[in-house]
């Protein structure tokens, strides 16, 4: 039995050694082994994950696709940690007018929670809560938990029969030391028939990225046409003046 225990511990160490952004640590008082996120100085694009919560009847009530990254501000420097979707422990629940999507890493070393609210016409995220317990960023730095929340919000709002989508990054400041970056975001809550997203509501950032180049191009085209027409008009007037002479 003791031999099998030691072999299991070795297997855990080997597995963790190949998981980026994580570090094994032993609790000296309980002898337990747990993972700690490792903050990085270089930012990477978070890996998108797909998450679904079902109600008590087994029907999909929340569907969300997103990549999530923690941005920690420590010593006036930005540090980064991206959630690996393959390691997420998904929890959640849905009632008639409120729903919860909770993404956690093992040992609660990281947590990201979305509380949804529904009114007569729309759904939205009314509260976003985040927590991260990483390894210290420097030798001698104390262990520190970074946490924060946004409440009484109307984030990612969409009509009840539609989904919210934003390919552009969303950067949300939940405290003076912690920000949450979401990319490739799409979510729908309370009613997700057949577990599929319905018609998309586009975020303003995506609309601006798509519309601004078209508007600028139209303005530039209008200016060029005005210059060309003005040139032709002046040339024709000069030509007509020469004929009268």
N, C-alpha and C positions, 0 to 999 in steps of 0.2 A: 504493500500500500504506500509506504513511504517513498519507494523507488518510483512508483507511478506519479506521485505528487511532484517529485523533483523533475521528472521528465516533462510534466505538463508546464511547469514554470519555465523550463528551457525553451519549450515550443513557443510560449507567450513572448519571451524575450526575442526570439528569432523573428516572429511575426511583426512585432512592434518595430524592430530594427529597420524593416522595409517600408514602414508607413511614414511618409513625409509629414513634418510639422508636429510630430508627437514625441513625447519622451516618457519613459517608464520611471516611476518613482515609488519607493517603498515607504509606507507609513510606519515609523518606528514604534509607535504605541500599539497599533493593531496588527502589525506584520502584513497588512494588505498591500497589494500592488495596484497602482492606478496610473492612468495616463494623464500627462499634462501637455497642453498645447504649447508649441514653441513659436514665439513671434519672430517674424522675418522682416528684415529691412527692405527687401525688394518685393514690390507688389506683383502679384500674378492674377490672371483672370480666374475668378472662381468657377469651379466645375458646376454646371447646372444639375439640379436634382429634381425628381418628380415625386410629389407627396400627395396622398389622398387620405382623408378621414371619412369614416362611415358613421351614420347615426345608429341608434339602438335597433332599428329595423334592418340594418345591414345595407342601407342605401348610401351612395356617395353624397356627402354633404359639403365637403371642402376638397377642392383640387388646386394644387399650386405647383408651378414649375418655376425654379429660380436658382441662381447661384448666389451665395451669401459670403460676405467677407467682413471680418472685424477690423476696424482701423483704430489702433490704440495710440493716443498721444502721450508720450512719456519723455521727460527731459527735452521738451520742445522738438521731439523727433517722432515721425510717424512709423508705427510698427504694424505688421499685417499678419492676419491669420485667416485662412479660407476654410470653410466647412467642407469636409469630404462627405458627399451624400451617402456613400456606402457604409459609413460608420454612424449615421444619424439614427437615433432612437425616436421614432415618431409617436406622438401622443396627441389626443384631441377629443373634442366632444361637440355636439351640436344640440341646441334647443331651438325653440321657435324663432326667437329674435336675436340670439347670441350664439357665437361659435368660437372655438379655440383651436388653433393650430400650434403645436409645440414641437420644436426641433431641438433635440438634446444630444450631446455626446456622452459616451459612457462615463460613469463617475461624476456626472454633472459638471464636467470641466468647462462646458460651454452650453449656453441655452439661448434660444431665440423663439419668442412667442408672439403670435398675432391673435388679437381678439377682434372678432368681426361683429358688427351690429347691422341689423336690417330694419329699414323703415318701410313705408308703404310702397315706395318706388325704387329704392336703391339699397345696395349693400356697400360696406366700406370697412376699413380697419380703424377701429376707434382707439386701440391701444397697441403699442409695440414695445416689448420689453426684451432686454438683452443682458447677458451676463457672461463673463469670460474669466477663467482662473488659470492663467498661463504661468510658465516658468518665469522667474525674474529676468529682466532684459540685460542685467549686468551682474557681475560678481559683487556680492555684498548688498545688492538691492533686496529689499524685503519682499516676501510673498505678498501678492496683492490681487484682489478681485476687482475687475472693472465691470461696472454695471450701470444701467440707466434705463429710462423709459420715456415714451411719448404717450400722453393720454389726452382724452377728449379731442381726438383728431378725426378727420374724414379722409384718410389715406386710401389710395387705390380704389376710388369710387366708381361704381358701374351700376347700370340698371339690373334689376333682379333676374332678368332672363338673359343677361349677357355676361361676358368675362372682361376683366381688366387686363390690358397687355402693355408692356413697356420694354422695348428692346434696349433703350438707352439706360445707362446706369442711374440708380436712385441712391443718393447719399443722404442718410438721415443721422442727425446728431442727437444722441440720446443722453449724453452728459458732456461735461467739459473735457473728459478724457477718452470718450468712446463714441465712435461712429459706426454705422452699419451701412455697408454698400450692397445693394441688390442689383443683379444684372439678369437679362433675359427673363424678366418677370412676367408671369401670367397667372391669374388666380380667379376663382369663382367660388362663391360660398352660398350655403343654404339649399340650393337646388342645382345639382349637377347630373342631369338626366343621362343615363347610360355611362356615366363617368367621363363624358366628353365635354370639352369647352364649347360654349356657344359663341355667337357673334361677338367680335372683339371691340372693346372701347379703347381707342388709342390714347396714350398719354400725351401731354403737351410737348414733352421733349422730342418724342418721335415725330409729332406733327410738324414741329419747327424744323427738325432735320430734313424732313421731306419737302415742306412748303417753302422754306426760305430760299433754297437754291432756285426753285421755280420762279419765285417772285423777283429775285435779283436778276435772273436770266431774262424775264419779261421786261423789267425796267431797262436793262442793258440793250435789249433788242429795240425797245421803243426809242431810246436815245439815238441809237445808230440810224434807225429809220428817219428820225427827225433831222439828223445831220444830213443824210443823203437827200431827203426831200428839199431841205433848205438849199443845198448846193445846186440841185437841179433847177429850182425856182430862180435862184440868182443867175445861173448860167443862161436860162431861157430869156430872162429880162435883158441881160447884156446882149444876147444875140438879136433880140428884137430891136434894141436901140441901135445897133450897127446897121440894120436894114433901113431904118428911117433916115440915117445919114446918107 
